[in-house]
């Protein structure tokens, strides 16, 4: 069960989404708040796996509220909004997903399923020792080396298809597995060779060698088809990056 808090400054919306979350049978509601400050206080007290935050709230927006979370590790975050244009920007800041108002029961269930999958991957990554070493160890050739709590993870660059942000964690996707590591996508971006990986969204990095097709959409957005059939959507703020990727391929 995901220990969950939900926050919306409108009582009817709060009651509705709380009920839909309970109906999934996968979450335990630890608190439902009209006050964003109360929600932050509860989150920072610890023990929360998932926070569902309305984007448009007085005092602090949901995005600003997520920046006030100091507990370590942070819970996974899902944003809720009535405006699709806000959702696109919110998705990838700290959130693993977003849901649009009016709430849809099926869409809420999909967001919870995603949170469960992310939580399972994170728990597995914290239990498994995939390699050991010290800071003076030379990097294996063409390897992604991640130090996490005294452990070292080694993954060949060519195995990584794409990387997905999950708050304080990043999910590495290969042809046949997923692995969670406790590093932000921004931190990983600085360690990856720019001639092999490109960030195409606040929440996504793709391997250039695994790009099969790029389909341009309206308003500067695009869809990138990878060699395993995964489709990664880009945002318009990265349209120049996508155009350069097209020119260079």
C-alpha positions as CSV (number, residue, x, y, z in Angstrom):
1,X,0.0,0.0,0.0
2,X,1.2,3.5,-0.9
3,X,1.1,5.8,2.1
4,X,-0.5,8.8,0.4
5,X,-1.5,12.4,1.1
6,X,-3.6,14.6,-1.1
7,X,-4.0,18.3,-1.2
8,X,-6.6,20.5,-3.0
9,X,-7.9,23.9,-1.8
10,X,-11.4,23.1,-3.1
11,X,-13.3,20.7,-0.8
12,X,-15.4,19.0,-3.5
13,X,-12.3,18.2,-5.6
14,X,-10.4,17.0,-2.5
15,X,-13.2,14.7,-1.5
16,X,-13.6,13.3,-5.1
17,X,-9.9,12.5,-5.7
18,X,-9.5,11.1,-2.2
19,X,-12.4,8.7,-2.9
20,X,-11.0,7.7,-6.2
21,X,-7.6,7.0,-4.7
22,X,-9.1,4.9,-2.0
23,X,-11.1,3.0,-4.6
24,X,-7.9,1.7,-6.3
25,X,-7.3,-0.4,-3.2
26,X,-3.6,0.4,-3.5
27,X,-3.2,3.5,-1.3
28,X,-3.6,4.3,2.4
29,X,-4.7,7.9,2.8
30,X,-2.5,9.4,5.5
31,X,-4.0,12.9,5.2
32,X,-6.3,15.0,3.0
33,X,-5.6,18.7,3.2
34,X,-7.2,21.9,2.0
35,X,-4.2,23.8,3.3
36,X,-1.0,23.3,1.3
37,X,1.1,24.3,4.3
38,X,-0.5,21.6,6.4
39,X,0.2,19.1,3.6
40,X,3.9,20.1,3.5
41,X,4.2,19.8,7.2
42,X,2.8,16.3,7.1
43,X,5.0,15.3,4.2
44,X,8.1,16.6,5.9
45,X,7.2,14.5,9.0
46,X,8.2,11.5,6.9
47,X,6.6,8.2,6.0
48,X,4.8,9.3,2.9
49,X,5.2,7.4,-0.4
50,X,3.0,9.5,-2.7
51,X,1.7,13.1,-2.7
52,X,-1.1,14.2,-5.0
53,X,-1.0,18.0,-5.2
54,X,-3.2,20.5,-7.0
55,X,-1.2,22.8,-9.2
56,X,-3.3,25.9,-8.7
57,X,-3.5,26.7,-5.0
58,X,-3.3,30.0,-3.1
59,X,-0.2,30.8,-1.0
60,X,1.9,28.2,-2.8
61,X,1.2,26.4,-6.1
62,X,1.7,22.6,-6.2
63,X,5.0,23.1,-8.0
64,X,6.2,25.6,-5.4
65,X,5.0,23.3,-2.6
66,X,7.0,20.4,-4.0
67,X,10.1,22.7,-3.6
68,X,9.4,23.0,0.1
69,X,9.6,19.3,0.7
70,X,12.7,18.7,2.7
71,X,12.2,15.1,3.9
72,X,14.7,12.6,2.5
73,X,13.8,10.7,0.4
74,X,11.0,12.8,-1.0
75,X,7.7,11.1,-1.8
76,X,6.7,10.5,-5.4
77,X,4.5,13.4,-6.6
78,X,1.5,13.5,-8.9
79,X,0.2,16.9,-9.9
80,X,-3.5,17.6,-10.5
81,X,-4.7,20.5,-12.6
82,X,-7.6,21.8,-14.7
83,X,-5.3,23.3,-17.3
84,X,-3.5,21.0,-19.7
85,X,-0.9,23.6,-20.5
86,X,0.1,23.7,-16.8
87,X,0.2,19.9,-16.7
88,X,2.8,19.7,-19.5
89,X,5.1,22.0,-17.6
90,X,4.4,20.4,-14.2
91,X,5.1,16.9,-15.5
92,X,8.8,16.4,-15.1
93,X,9.6,19.1,-12.6
94,X,9.3,16.8,-9.6
95,X,6.3,14.8,-10.7
96,X,6.1,11.3,-12.0
97,X,2.7,12.0,-13.5
98,X,-0.2,14.4,-13.7
99,X,-4.0,14.1,-13.8
100,X,-6.4,16.5,-15.3
101,X,-9.7,17.9,-13.9
102,X,-12.5,16.8,-14.0
103,X,-11.0,13.7,-12.5
104,X,-11.3,10.4,-14.4
105,X,-11.4,7.2,-12.3
106,X,-9.4,5.2,-14.9
107,X,-6.7,8.0,-15.2
108,X,-6.3,8.1,-11.4
109,X,-5.8,4.3,-11.3
110,X,-3.1,4.6,-14.0
111,X,-1.3,7.2,-12.0
112,X,-1.4,5.0,-8.9
113,X,-0.1,2.0,-11.0
114,X,2.8,4.1,-12.2
115,X,3.6,5.2,-8.6
116,X,3.6,1.5,-7.5
117,X,5.9,0.5,-10.3
118,X,8.3,3.3,-9.5
119,X,8.2,2.5,-5.8
120,X,9.0,-1.2,-6.5
121,X,12.0,-0.2,-8.7
122,X,13.3,2.1,-6.0
123,X,13.0,-0.5,-3.3
124,X,14.8,-3.1,-5.5
125,X,17.6,-0.7,-6.2
126,X,18.1,0.0,-2.5
127,X,18.3,-3.7,-1.8
128,X,20.6,-4.9,-4.6
129,X,24.3,-4.5,-4.6
130,X,25.3,-4.4,-8.3
131,X,29.0,-3.5,-7.8
132,X,31.5,-2.3,-5.3
133,X,34.6,-0.1,-5.4
134,X,36.1,3.2,-4.2
135,X,36.3,6.7,-5.6
136,X,39.8,6.0,-7.1
137,X,38.5,3.2,-9.2
138,X,38.9,3.9,-12.9
139,X,35.6,4.0,-14.9
140,X,35.1,0.9,-17.0
141,X,35.1,2.0,-20.7
142,X,31.7,3.3,-22.0
143,X,30.1,2.7,-18.6
144,X,27.7,4.8,-16.6
145,X,29.0,4.8,-13.0
146,X,26.7,5.8,-10.2
147,X,27.7,6.0,-6.6
148,X,24.8,5.5,-4.2
149,X,25.2,5.2,-0.5
150,X,28.7,3.5,-0.7
151,X,27.7,1.2,-3.6
152,X,28.6,1.4,-7.2
153,X,26.4,0.7,-10.2
154,X,27.9,0.0,-13.6
155,X,25.8,0.0,-16.8
156,X,27.2,0.1,-20.3
157,X,26.1,3.3,-22.1
158,X,24.9,1.3,-25.1
159,X,22.5,-0.7,-22.9
160,X,20.6,2.4,-21.8
161,X,17.7,3.4,-24.1
162,X,16.3,6.3,-22.1
163,X,16.2,7.7,-18.6
164,X,13.1,8.9,-16.9
165,X,12.9,11.4,-13.9
166,X,11.2,10.3,-10.7
167,X,11.8,13.2,-8.3
168,X,15.1,12.4,-6.4
169,X,15.5,9.2,-8.4
170,X,16.0,8.4,-12.1
171,X,14.8,5.3,-13.9
172,X,17.2,3.7,-16.4
173,X,15.4,1.8,-19.1
174,X,17.2,-0.9,-21.1
175,X,16.0,-3.4,-23.6
176,X,14.9,-5.9,-21.0
177,X,14.9,-4.2,-17.6
178,X,14.5,-1.1,-15.5
179,X,16.6,0.2,-12.7
180,X,16.1,3.0,-10.3
181,X,19.0,5.0,-8.9
182,X,19.0,7.8,-6.3
183,X,20.1,10.6,-8.5
184,X,18.2,13.4,-10.2
185,X,18.0,13.4,-13.9
186,X,19.8,16.8,-13.9
187,X,22.8,15.3,-12.1
188,X,22.9,12.3,-14.5
189,X,22.8,14.6,-17.5
190,X,26.1,16.1,-16.5
191,X,27.8,12.7,-16.3
192,X,26.6,11.4,-19.7
193,X,28.5,11.9,-22.9
194,X,26.8,14.6,-25.0
195,X,27.5,12.7,-28.2
196,X,25.5,9.7,-27.0
197,X,22.7,11.1,-24.9
198,X,20.4,14.1,-25.2
199,X,17.8,15.5,-22.9
200,X,14.6,16.0,-24.7
201,X,12.3,16.9,-21.8
202,X,12.6,18.0,-18.2
203,X,11.9,14.4,-17.3
204,X,13.5,12.5,-20.2
205,X,16.9,11.7,-21.6
206,X,17.3,9.5,-24.7
207,X,20.2,7.5,-26.1
208,X,20.9,8.9,-29.6
209,X,21.9,5.5,-31.0
210,X,18.5,4.1,-30.0
211,X,16.5,6.8,-31.8
212,X,14.6,5.2,-34.6
213,X,12.2,7.9,-35.7
214,X,11.3,11.5,-34.8
215,X,7.8,12.7,-35.5
216,X,7.1,16.4,-35.3
217,X,3.9,17.5,-33.6
218,X,2.1,20.9,-33.3
219,X,3.5,23.7,-31.2
220,X,7.1,22.5,-31.4
221,X,6.5,19.2,-29.6
222,X,7.7,15.9,-31.0
223,X,7.5,12.2,-30.4
224,X,10.7,10.1,-30.4
225,X,10.4,6.4,-31.3
226,X,13.1,4.2,-29.8
227,X,14.4,0.9,-31.0
228,X,12.4,-1.1,-28.5
229,X,9.1,0.6,-29.6
230,X,9.0,3.1,-26.7
231,X,7.6,6.5,-27.6
232,X,9.1,9.4,-25.6
233,X,7.3,12.7,-26.0
234,X,9.3,16.0,-26.0
235,X,8.2,19.5,-24.9
236,X,8.2,22.6,-26.9
237,X,10.9,24.2,-24.8
238,X,13.3,21.6,-26.2
239,X,12.4,22.1,-29.9
240,X,15.8,23.5,-30.7
241,X,17.4,20.4,-29.2
242,X,15.2,18.2,-31.3
243,X,16.0,20.1,-34.4
244,X,19.7,19.7,-33.8
245,X,19.2,16.0,-33.1
246,X,17.4,15.7,-36.5
247,X,20.2,17.6,-38.3
248,X,22.9,15.6,-36.7
249,X,21.5,12.1,-37.2
